[in-house]
Structure formats: C-alpha cells, structure tokens
Amino acid sequence: MRMIDLSQTIEHGMPSYPGTPGPQFQSLSSIETHGYAEQQLTLSSHTGTHIDLPSHILPGGCSLDDLTLDRFTGNGIAIDLRGSVGGVITVGALQAFGTQIEECDFLLLCSGWSNYWGNPEYYEGYPVLSADAALWLTEFHLKGIGVDMISVDAPDSVDFPVHRQLLESDILIIENLADLSPLMHSPFHFYCFPLKIAKAEASPVRAAAFV
C-alpha cells in the first residue's frame, strides 16, 4: 500500500481565493528565550486544501458539527480531465466514467491545474463543471467531489451555481488538492479529515490517498 499526500502546504504567501486573507504566523515563544517554541496561526477556514460544507452557501445548511467522521473518507477514483483546460467539463466528458463513479464515494477531477500553484495563472482559466454535468453527478451517491483547482465555480461567478448544486445534494466539495496525476488508473481510499471546529462551514484538511 502506498500513501500519497494530496494537500497543499499552509505557508506565508501561499495562494488564497481572491479577497480572502492569507494565513498569518506569529511567534509566541522560542526555545532560546522560553525553553519551548509556540506560534499563533491566523487563517481562513478556506485556507489551502479545504472542504466546503453546505452551510458555506446554503442558509440552514449543515455544518461540521452535523457530520460524522465517516463522511470524510471512502473509496475514490480520479479521472483525467486535462483535455478540458480552459474550457467546460461536460456530461460527455464524464459519461465514460459512469460505472466507476457509481462505485466510488469520492470523485476527484484531475485538471492538471495544480501545476500552476503559486503562479498568477492558478486563479483563472481553469475548467469548471457545466450546469448539466453538475446536475448529472448529483444522481450518484457521492460523499464528495474534489478538484485540483481553487474553486469548482468560475472565477467571475457571483452566485456559485456549481457549489450550490452539489451542496444542495449533500455532496461535499474539496478544493485546492495537490497533484492528482499519480492516482490515474489506480483504485484508492481517500481521506480528507477537517479540523474539529464548532459550527464550521469549511475547514482545511489533510487530504491523502492510500493506493
């Protein structure tokens, strides 16, 4: 069994969704002065590789408190959508994987966009699900859909239709996953455990796959 880390490192200057402040790190003590090291972290709940819950978009939607740990792990597949770069992910691009999607808990969409992590290109031009494709995916019994992009919606979106479509169907969203290409053509078990934050609408996760 091989473990693959799918999480982006949380660090100063890392990519953050436009308008969202990046993480801040403040030293509270040092080994030299106090005999131990400690730091204070200030970060958005949507920092780095993170999971979106229904209460992120939907009034009255469930928050982290309402979900059990089993919601954040399960069988996964990663499908290659690198040919959709700069375009739209259509139902047609997904249908060939219908049998595999039927058998998984987590669907990971490999667009190759994680290659732009840390560069201006990361924030725009990434492919997104069409409305029909998002609706088609809600017909499956998925726990979550993960992407190697900053969002499942277009950068100029104001009503976040893909977020809304998926979260209304109780499908969790994992964004900013790291390189998914090692998962192509291999069955794996996926983990995306959030921090245990009261009433959270989102949380950073340590995402990983066991191949």
C-alpha positions as CSV (number, residue, x, y, z in Angstrom):
1,M,0.0,0.0,0.0
2,R,1.3,3.5,-0.9
3,M,0.3,6.7,0.7
4,I,0.0,9.9,-1.5
5,D,-0.2,13.3,0.1
6,L,-2.8,15.4,-1.7
7,S,-2.6,18.5,0.5
8,Q,-1.0,21.9,-0.3
9,T,1.4,23.3,2.3
10,I,0.0,26.1,4.5
11,E,2.7,28.8,4.5
12,H,3.2,32.5,4.2
13,G,2.5,33.8,0.7
14,M,0.5,30.8,-0.4
15,P,-2.3,31.2,-2.9
16,S,-5.6,32.3,-1.4
17,Y,-9.0,32.8,-3.0
18,P,-9.2,36.5,-4.2
19,G,-10.4,38.7,-1.4
20,T,-9.6,36.1,1.3
21,P,-6.6,37.0,3.5
22,G,-3.7,34.6,3.5
23,P,-2.5,32.8,6.7
24,Q,-0.5,34.7,9.2
25,F,2.1,33.2,11.6
26,Q,3.2,34.9,14.8
27,S,5.8,33.5,17.2
28,L,4.6,33.4,20.8
29,S,7.7,31.9,22.3
30,S,11.1,30.4,21.3
31,I,13.3,27.7,22.6
32,E,16.2,30.2,23.1
33,T,14.1,32.5,25.3
34,H,11.3,30.4,26.8
35,G,12.6,26.8,26.5
36,Y,9.9,25.9,24.1
37,A,8.5,27.0,20.7
38,E,4.9,28.0,20.1
39,Q,3.3,30.1,17.3
40,Q,-0.1,31.6,16.7
41,L,-1.8,30.8,13.4
42,T,-4.5,33.1,11.9
43,L,-6.1,31.6,8.8
44,S,-9.4,31.5,6.9
45,S,-11.4,28.3,7.1
46,H,-11.0,28.1,3.3
47,T,-7.2,28.1,3.5
48,G,-5.2,25.8,1.2
49,T,-6.6,22.3,0.6
50,H,-10.0,22.5,2.3
51,I,-13.5,21.2,2.4
52,D,-16.7,23.1,1.8
53,L,-19.8,22.1,3.7
54,P,-23.5,23.0,2.9
55,S,-23.6,25.9,5.4
56,H,-20.9,27.6,3.3
57,I,-23.6,28.5,0.7
58,L,-27.0,27.4,1.9
59,P,-29.0,29.1,4.7
60,G,-29.7,26.4,7.3
61,G,-27.2,24.0,5.6
62,C,-25.4,21.5,7.8
63,S,-22.1,22.5,9.4
64,L,-19.2,20.4,10.6
65,D,-20.9,19.6,13.9
66,D,-23.7,17.7,12.0
67,L,-21.4,15.3,10.2
68,T,-19.7,12.1,11.5
69,L,-16.1,11.2,10.6
70,D,-17.1,8.6,8.1
71,R,-18.3,11.4,5.8
72,F,-14.7,12.3,5.2
73,T,-13.3,9.0,4.0
74,G,-14.2,6.4,1.4
75,N,-13.3,4.8,-1.9
76,G,-12.2,7.2,-4.6
77,I,-11.4,7.5,-8.2
78,A,-9.5,10.2,-10.1
79,I,-10.5,10.9,-13.7
80,D,-8.3,12.6,-16.2
81,L,-9.8,15.9,-17.5
82,R,-6.6,17.6,-18.5
83,G,-8.0,17.9,-22.0
84,S,-10.7,20.3,-20.7
85,V,-8.2,23.0,-19.7
86,G,-9.6,26.5,-20.3
87,G,-13.0,25.0,-21.1
88,V,-16.0,23.4,-19.6
89,I,-16.3,19.9,-18.2
90,T,-19.4,18.5,-19.9
91,V,-21.6,15.5,-19.2
92,G,-20.0,13.9,-22.3
93,A,-16.5,14.1,-20.7
94,L,-17.8,12.3,-17.6
95,Q,-20.1,9.7,-19.0
96,A,-17.3,7.3,-20.0
97,F,-16.5,7.0,-16.3
98,G,-20.1,6.4,-15.2
99,T,-19.6,2.8,-13.9
100,Q,-16.5,3.8,-11.9
101,I,-18.4,6.8,-10.4
102,E,-21.2,4.6,-9.4
103,E,-18.9,2.5,-7.3
104,C,-17.0,5.3,-5.5
105,D,-17.6,7.7,-2.6
106,F,-15.3,10.5,-3.7
107,L,-14.7,11.7,-7.3
108,L,-11.5,13.6,-7.9
109,L,-11.3,15.7,-11.0
110,C,-7.7,15.9,-12.3
111,S,-7.4,19.1,-14.5
112,G,-3.7,19.4,-14.0
113,W,-4.3,22.9,-12.6
114,S,-2.2,22.2,-9.5
115,N,0.8,22.7,-11.8
116,Y,0.1,26.5,-11.6
117,W,0.0,26.5,-7.8
118,G,1.9,29.6,-6.7
119,N,1.6,31.4,-10.0
120,P,-0.9,34.0,-11.2
121,E,-2.3,31.5,-13.8
122,Y,-3.7,29.5,-10.9
123,Y,-6.6,32.0,-10.3
124,E,-8.2,31.9,-13.7
125,G,-8.8,29.8,-16.8
126,Y,-9.3,26.6,-15.0
127,P,-12.1,24.3,-16.3
128,V,-15.4,24.1,-14.4
129,L,-18.3,21.7,-14.5
130,S,-21.2,22.7,-16.7
131,A,-24.6,23.0,-15.1
132,D,-25.7,19.8,-16.7
133,A,-22.6,18.0,-15.6
134,A,-23.0,19.1,-12.0
135,L,-26.6,18.0,-12.1
136,W,-25.7,14.7,-13.6
137,L,-23.2,14.0,-10.8
138,T,-25.9,14.5,-8.2
139,E,-27.6,11.4,-9.5
140,F,-24.8,9.3,-7.9
141,H,-24.3,8.5,-4.2
142,L,-21.2,10.6,-3.8
143,K,-19.9,11.8,-0.4
144,G,-17.7,14.4,-2.1
145,I,-16.1,15.8,-5.2
146,G,-12.5,17.1,-5.1
147,V,-10.7,19.3,-7.6
148,D,-7.0,20.4,-8.1
149,M,-8.3,24.0,-8.6
150,I,-9.1,27.0,-6.4
151,S,-12.8,26.6,-6.9
152,V,-15.5,24.5,-8.6
153,D,-17.0,27.7,-9.9
154,A,-15.7,30.1,-12.5
155,P,-13.6,33.0,-11.0
156,D,-16.1,35.6,-12.1
157,S,-19.1,33.7,-10.6
158,V,-21.3,35.7,-8.2
159,D,-24.0,33.1,-7.4
160,F,-21.7,30.0,-7.3
161,P,-24.1,27.6,-9.2
162,V,-21.8,24.5,-9.0
163,H,-21.2,24.9,-5.3
164,R,-25.0,25.3,-4.8
165,Q,-25.9,22.3,-7.0
166,L,-23.5,20.0,-5.2
167,L,-24.0,21.2,-1.7
168,E,-27.8,21.1,-2.1
169,S,-27.4,17.4,-2.9
170,D,-25.3,16.9,0.2
171,I,-22.1,16.4,-1.9
172,L,-19.1,17.9,-0.1
173,I,-16.5,19.9,-2.1
174,I,-12.7,19.6,-1.6
175,E,-10.7,22.4,-3.3
176,N,-7.0,23.1,-3.9
177,L,-6.0,19.4,-4.0
178,A,-2.4,18.8,-5.0
179,D,-1.2,16.8,-8.0
180,L,-3.8,14.1,-8.7
181,S,-1.9,12.5,-11.6
182,P,-0.4,9.7,-9.6
183,L,-3.9,8.4,-8.9
184,M,-4.8,7.8,-12.5
185,H,-5.9,4.2,-13.2
186,S,-5.5,3.1,-9.6
187,P,-8.1,2.3,-7.0
188,F,-7.5,4.1,-3.8
189,H,-9.0,5.0,-0.4
190,F,-9.4,8.8,0.1
191,Y,-9.2,10.8,3.3
192,C,-10.0,14.5,3.9
193,F,-10.4,14.9,7.6
194,P,-11.2,18.5,8.7
195,L,-10.2,20.2,11.9
196,K,-12.9,19.8,14.6
197,I,-14.2,23.4,14.6
198,A,-17.6,24.2,16.1
199,K,-20.2,25.4,13.5
200,A,-17.6,25.4,10.7
201,E,-18.8,26.0,7.2
202,A,-15.4,24.8,5.9
203,S,-12.1,23.7,7.2
204,P,-8.5,23.0,6.0
205,V,-8.0,19.2,5.6
206,R,-5.1,16.9,5.3
207,A,-6.1,15.1,2.2
208,A,-4.4,11.8,1.3
209,A,-5.0,8.7,-0.8
210,F,-4.0,5.1,0.0
211,V,-3.3,3.3,-3.2
